[in-house]
Amino acid sequence: MTSTATAGAAAVSAPTSEAEAVAAVTQQPNATVLAGGTLLVPQHNLGHAEIERVVWLGRAGMSAIVRSNGSITVGAATPLAKCAGLPAPAGPCAARIGDNEVNAQATIGGNVCSPAPYGDMRGPLLALGAQLHWADADGKHTGGVTDFVAAGGSRPGVLLLDVAFAVPAAGSFVALRRHHTQSLCALAVSAVRGGDGAVAIAATGAAPDACRLHAAEAVLAGGGAIAEAAAAAAADADPYDDALASAAYRRRVLPVYVARALEQIGE
């Protein structure tokens, strides 16, 4: 049964099942979902996030990883440290997010819902062709990462339930990290080869949000070499300047990382 308490000015409920969590979030338009809290809690404490109602998922039973018939389903409240054991590119990406404390507490759902420069997991999930399941006041929905983002997945009243994807034949994750970036990823490339031999490539940090590199994929599908595919990656990129890297640097590094990712999956 859902328990409710008051923390400061915010009412906090702690559902004990996924069904209770869905009801608590979707039936309260101002409800904010709290999982690991690595972003939300500091923002609230600093006065940067106004919160009226909080639904905490720590007791909702949404942190399981289920493997069945060649597919994997990951509950949205699963800690990133637990996700580190997933196949590449998802596992290696999860393992590199934050320091040890953040990685143990932050969840895959919270990361998928986070704004740039966070949201690292959206790139690997795009490459994996993952299907996301979420609920809002209109019911339950299924779609890809871009569908979820387009539906306003991080807004109050929406609850991400889980993510599911087929186990790839091969996968790779190549990321640019520097000591001064405070555990934030400036650029990463995820590559996946499916059971049918088709290759999917996605990047984070190459555009304002994670994106598929369709032009590079098309080169490979047409029998082109890795070098040609890497050069074509720029067609789907929209590099930008921020504190982590300049647009020019991102533009220069992207084909290098695409080539490395493809080499690792044996293309």
Kinemage of the C-alpha trace (Angstrom):
@kinemage 1
@onewidth
@group {chain A} dominant
@subgroup {mainchain}
@vectorlist {calphas} color= white
{ca met a 1} P 0.000 0.000 0.000
{ca thr a 2} L 1.245 3.465 -0.859
{ca ser a 3} L 2.492 5.451 2.132
{ca thr a 4} L 2.450 9.234 2.190
{ca ala a 5} L 4.521 11.720 4.175
{ca thr a 6} L 5.414 15.381 4.005
{ca ala a 7} L 9.001 16.554 3.462
{ca gly a 8} L 9.224 20.306 3.786
{ca ala a 9} L 6.670 21.733 1.376
{ca ala a 10} L 6.443 18.563 -0.731
{ca ala a 11} L 4.125 15.611 -0.138
{ca val a 12} L 5.970 12.310 -0.615
{ca ser a 13} L 4.336 8.983 -1.474
{ca ala a 14} L 6.103 5.618 -1.578
{ca pro a 15} L 4.140 3.096 -3.689
{ca thr a 16} L 4.868 -0.583 -3.081
{ca ser a 17} L 4.116 -1.848 -6.585
{ca glu a 18} L 4.344 -0.692 -10.184
{ca ala a 19} L 0.555 -0.395 -10.362
{ca glu a 20} L 0.509 1.857 -7.310
{ca ala a 21} L 3.337 3.924 -8.785
{ca val a 22} L 1.429 4.371 -12.043
{ca ala a 23} L -1.659 5.529 -10.168
{ca ala a 24} L 0.302 7.858 -7.908
{ca val a 25} L 2.078 9.549 -10.825
{ca thr a 26} L -0.639 9.676 -13.482
{ca gln a 27} L -3.497 10.697 -11.215
{ca gln a 28} L -1.594 13.632 -9.754
{ca pro a 29} L -0.722 16.167 -12.493
{ca asn a 30} L 1.933 17.829 -10.319
{ca ala a 31} L 3.645 14.605 -9.254
{ca thr a 32} L 7.422 14.452 -9.667
{ca val a 33} L 9.070 11.041 -9.891
{ca leu a 34} L 11.995 10.397 -7.552
{ca ala a 35} L 14.195 7.355 -8.088
{ca gly a 36} L 17.900 7.736 -7.300
{ca gly a 37} L 17.576 11.472 -6.729
{ca thr a 38} L 21.109 12.295 -7.849
{ca leu a 39} L 19.874 15.269 -9.897
{ca leu a 40} L 16.488 16.097 -8.410
{ca val a 41} L 17.497 16.267 -4.736
{ca pro a 42} L 20.434 18.685 -5.223
{ca gln a 43} L 18.316 20.867 -7.510
{ca his a 44} L 15.541 20.973 -4.907
{ca asn a 45} L 17.953 21.710 -2.064
{ca leu a 46} L 19.458 24.587 -4.034
{ca gly a 47} L 16.023 26.007 -4.782
{ca his a 48} L 16.285 25.297 -8.517
{ca ala a 49} L 13.368 22.847 -8.632
{ca glu a 50} L 9.945 23.567 -7.169
{ca ile a 51} L 8.284 20.319 -6.111
{ca glu a 52} L 4.717 19.931 -4.853
{ca arg a 53} L 4.355 16.147 -4.815
{ca val a 54} L 6.976 13.418 -4.994
{ca val a 55} L 6.480 9.758 -5.874
{ca trp a 56} L 9.481 7.765 -4.665
{ca leu a 57} L 10.083 4.495 -6.526
{ca gly a 58} L 12.413 2.864 -4.011
{ca arg a 59} L 9.766 0.380 -2.851
{ca ala a 60} L 7.809 -0.027 -6.089
{ca gly a 61} L 9.551 -3.203 -7.285
{ca met a 62} L 10.704 -1.604 -10.537
{ca ser a 63} L 14.391 -2.507 -10.365
{ca ala a 64} L 14.532 -5.958 -11.942
{ca ile a 65} L 16.529 -7.046 -14.991
{ca val a 66} L 14.742 -9.872 -16.812
{ca arg a 67} L 16.383 -11.912 -19.561
{ca ser a 68} L 14.073 -14.028 -21.701
{ca asn a 69} L 14.096 -15.448 -25.238
{ca gly a 70} L 16.964 -13.297 -26.463
{ca ser a 71} L 15.665 -10.038 -25.032
{ca ile a 72} L 16.348 -8.014 -21.887
{ca thr a 73} L 13.878 -5.871 -19.955
{ca val a 74} L 15.226 -3.419 -17.392
{ca gly a 75} L 12.993 -1.802 -14.794
{ca ala a 76} L 13.181 1.978 -14.800
{ca ala a 77} L 14.283 2.135 -11.154
{ca thr a 78} L 17.255 -0.190 -11.714
{ca pro a 79} L 20.498 1.415 -10.454
{ca leu a 80} L 23.139 2.126 -13.077
{ca ala a 81} L 25.647 0.017 -11.151
{ca lys a 82} L 23.356 -2.971 -11.700
{ca cys a 83} L 22.989 -2.063 -15.391
{ca ala a 84} L 26.769 -2.232 -15.812
{ca gly a 85} L 26.401 -5.964 -16.453
{ca leu a 86} L 24.216 -5.434 -19.521
{ca pro a 87} L 25.623 -6.191 -22.998
{ca ala a 88} L 27.511 -3.429 -24.796
{ca pro a 89} L 26.840 -0.675 -25.520
{ca ala a 90} L 24.389 -0.325 -22.595
{ca gly a 91} L 26.530 -1.931 -19.894
{ca pro a 92} L 29.801 -0.081 -20.538
{ca cys a 93} L 27.909 3.202 -20.791
{ca ala a 94} L 26.110 2.634 -17.483
{ca ala a 95} L 29.379 1.735 -15.770
{ca arg a 96} L 30.989 5.054 -16.764
{ca ile a 97} L 28.248 7.402 -15.556
{ca gly a 98} L 29.200 9.448 -12.514
{ca asp a 99} L 31.449 8.429 -9.641
{ca asn a 100} L 30.924 5.305 -7.551
{ca glu a 101} L 28.345 6.921 -5.274
{ca val a 102} L 26.287 8.380 -8.119
{ca asn a 103} L 26.522 5.174 -10.139
{ca ala a 104} L 25.215 3.100 -7.233
{ca gln a 105} L 22.240 5.380 -6.647
{ca ala a 106} L 21.225 6.814 -10.028
{ca thr a 107} L 18.761 4.773 -12.082
{ca ile a 108} L 18.454 3.972 -15.766
{ca gly a 109} L 15.026 5.612 -15.904
{ca gly a 110} L 16.262 8.762 -14.240
{ca asn a 111} L 19.157 8.934 -16.671
{ca val a 112} L 16.951 8.472 -19.727
{ca cys a 113} L 14.739 11.308 -18.463
{ca ser a 114} L 17.629 13.656 -17.685
{ca pro a 115} L 18.528 16.686 -19.818
{ca ala a 116} L 21.892 17.205 -21.512
{ca pro a 117} L 24.717 16.954 -20.562
{ca tyr a 118} L 23.243 13.971 -18.726
{ca gly a 119} L 21.065 11.310 -20.357
{ca asp a 120} L 24.055 9.239 -21.494
{ca met a 121} L 21.973 6.057 -21.780
{ca arg a 122} L 19.800 7.426 -24.572
{ca gly a 123} L 22.617 6.846 -27.102
{ca pro a 124} L 23.149 3.130 -26.392
{ca leu a 125} L 19.391 2.551 -26.204
{ca leu a 126} L 18.940 4.228 -29.588
{ca ala a 127} L 21.583 1.977 -31.123
{ca leu a 128} L 19.955 -1.075 -29.538
{ca gly a 129} L 16.559 -0.118 -30.922
{ca ala a 130} L 15.188 -0.297 -27.386
{ca gln a 131} L 11.480 -0.097 -26.728
{ca leu a 132} L 10.414 2.034 -23.787
{ca his a 133} L 7.193 1.492 -21.859
{ca trp a 134} L 5.659 4.406 -19.991
{ca ala a 135} L 2.374 5.537 -18.489
{ca asp a 136} L 0.560 8.865 -18.319
{ca ala a 137} L -2.989 10.059 -17.798
{ca asp a 138} L -3.952 8.642 -21.224
{ca gly a 139} L -2.787 5.116 -20.424
{ca lys a 140} L 0.297 3.020 -21.171
{ca his a 141} L 2.489 3.542 -24.228
{ca thr a 142} L 5.332 1.831 -26.075
{ca gly a 143} L 7.882 3.489 -28.340
{ca gly a 144} L 11.520 4.191 -29.022
{ca val a 145} L 13.719 6.691 -27.212
{ca thr a 146} L 12.808 9.494 -29.612
{ca asp a 147} L 9.103 8.717 -29.189
{ca phe a 148} L 9.419 8.954 -25.421
{ca val a 149} L 11.320 12.233 -25.580
{ca ala a 150} L 8.842 13.672 -28.086
{ca ala a 151} L 5.999 12.733 -25.734
{ca gly a 152} L 7.592 14.858 -23.025
{ca gly a 153} L 8.806 11.892 -21.036
{ca ser a 154} L 10.451 13.899 -18.274
{ca arg a 155} L 7.389 16.039 -17.489
{ca pro a 156} L 5.301 15.574 -14.334
{ca gly a 157} L 2.550 12.996 -14.693
{ca val a 158} L 4.651 10.610 -16.815
{ca leu a 159} L 6.207 7.436 -15.431
{ca leu a 160} L 8.789 5.428 -17.356
{ca leu a 161} L 8.196 1.767 -16.525
{ca asp a 162} L 10.996 -0.127 -18.240
{ca val a 163} L 13.198 -0.412 -21.305
{ca ala a 164} L 13.523 -3.568 -23.419
{ca phe a 165} L 15.873 -4.588 -26.225
{ca ala a 166} L 17.090 -7.644 -28.095
{ca val a 167} L 20.486 -8.995 -27.109
{ca pro a 168} L 22.815 -7.828 -29.908
{ca ala a 169} L 25.169 -10.092 -31.799
{ca ala a 170} L 27.887 -7.550 -31.007
{ca gly a 171} L 28.030 -4.121 -29.424
{ca ser a 172} L 30.555 -1.442 -28.561
{ca phe a 173} L 30.749 1.826 -26.650
{ca val a 174} L 33.504 4.399 -27.135
{ca ala a 175} L 33.485 7.555 -25.029
{ca leu a 176} L 35.530 10.719 -24.712
{ca arg a 177} L 36.172 11.551 -21.080
{ca arg a 178} L 38.634 13.944 -19.471
{ca his a 179} L 39.536 14.359 -15.818
{ca his a 180} L 38.267 17.943 -15.732
{ca thr a 181} L 34.789 17.052 -17.041
{ca gln a 182} L 33.613 15.920 -13.568
{ca ser a 183} L 32.462 12.498 -14.777
{ca leu a 184} L 30.387 13.967 -17.618
{ca cys a 185} L 30.749 12.453 -21.083
{ca ala a 186} L 31.619 14.972 -23.809
{ca leu a 187} L 31.080 12.583 -26.720
{ca ala a 188} L 30.246 8.886 -27.075
{ca val a 189} L 29.473 6.498 -29.908
{ca ser a 190} L 27.465 3.290 -29.575
{ca ala a 191} L 27.485 0.620 -32.283
{ca val a 192} L 25.354 -2.517 -32.464
{ca arg a 193} L 25.312 -5.415 -34.911
{ca gly a 194} L 22.018 -7.269 -34.802
{ca gly a 195} L 21.361 -10.915 -35.433
{ca asp a 196} L 20.533 -10.085 -39.057
{ca gly a 197} L 23.927 -8.431 -39.537
{ca ala a 198} L 22.538 -4.896 -39.766
{ca val a 199} L 24.540 -2.228 -37.947
{ca ala a 200} L 23.043 0.630 -35.948
{ca ile a 201} L 25.138 3.573 -34.741
{ca ala a 202} L 24.187 6.323 -32.302
{ca ala a 203} L 26.028 9.175 -30.654
{ca thr a 204} L 25.670 11.383 -27.597
{ca gly a 205} L 27.386 14.739 -27.521
{ca ala a 206} L 27.436 14.997 -31.321
{ca ala a 207} L 24.150 16.928 -31.320
{ca pro a 208} L 21.992 18.626 -28.661
{ca asp a 209} L 20.492 15.191 -27.896
{ca ala a 210} L 21.419 11.601 -28.675
{ca cys a 211} L 21.028 10.799 -32.366
{ca arg a 212} L 21.251 7.901 -34.785
{ca leu a 213} L 23.948 8.198 -37.425
{ca his a 214} L 21.833 7.007 -40.342
{ca ala a 215} L 24.216 8.135 -43.085
{ca ala a 216} L 27.055 6.069 -41.629
{ca glu a 217} L 24.726 3.091 -41.290
{ca ala a 218} L 23.703 3.431 -44.932
{ca val a 219} L 27.326 3.350 -46.069
{ca leu a 220} L 27.885 0.064 -44.254
{ca ala a 221} L 24.631 -1.391 -45.558
{ca gly a 222} L 25.831 -0.593 -49.069
{ca gly a 223} L 29.086 -2.434 -48.538
{ca gly a 224} L 31.216 0.619 -47.759
{ca ala a 225} L 34.335 0.547 -45.617
{ca ile a 226} L 34.617 1.702 -42.008
{ca ala a 227} L 36.534 4.811 -43.056
{ca glu a 228} L 33.746 5.792 -45.451
{ca ala a 229} L 31.070 5.217 -42.808
{ca ala a 230} L 33.035 7.238 -40.254
{ca ala a 231} L 33.337 10.152 -42.675
{ca ala a 232} L 29.599 10.036 -43.361
{ca ala a 233} L 28.736 10.328 -39.656
{ca ala a 234} L 28.940 14.117 -39.809
{ca ala a 235} L 25.797 14.214 -41.952
{ca asp a 236} L 23.616 13.434 -38.916
{ca ala a 237} L 25.604 15.432 -36.375
{ca asp a 238} L 24.945 18.937 -35.091
{ca pro a 239} L 27.992 19.743 -32.931
{ca tyr a 240} L 27.770 22.496 -30.342
{ca asp a 241} L 29.970 24.391 -27.912
{ca asp a 242} L 29.761 23.849 -24.161
{ca ala a 243} L 32.059 23.585 -21.158
{ca leu a 244} L 32.986 20.005 -22.055
{ca ala a 245} L 34.134 20.502 -25.656
{ca ser a 246} L 33.847 22.839 -28.613
{ca ala a 247} L 31.745 22.139 -31.677
{ca ala a 248} L 34.904 22.046 -33.780
{ca tyr a 249} L 36.504 19.445 -31.526
{ca arg a 250} L 33.380 17.305 -31.501
{ca arg a 251} L 33.230 17.479 -35.297
{ca arg a 252} L 36.864 16.371 -35.539
{ca val a 253} L 36.613 13.534 -32.992
{ca leu a 254} L 33.294 12.024 -34.083
{ca pro a 255} L 34.577 10.070 -37.138
{ca val a 256} L 37.496 8.743 -35.104
{ca tyr a 257} L 35.163 7.363 -32.446
{ca val a 258} L 32.745 5.968 -35.023
{ca ala a 259} L 35.617 4.072 -36.625
{ca arg a 260} L 36.746 2.711 -33.261
{ca ala a 261} L 33.255 1.585 -32.345
{ca leu a 262} L 32.819 -0.194 -35.692
{ca glu a 263} L 36.199 -1.874 -35.436
{ca gln a 264} L 35.224 -3.262 -32.027
{ca ile a 265} L 32.113 -5.001 -33.401
{ca gly a 266} L 34.130 -6.501 -36.239
{ca glu a 267} L 32.906 -4.427 -39.146
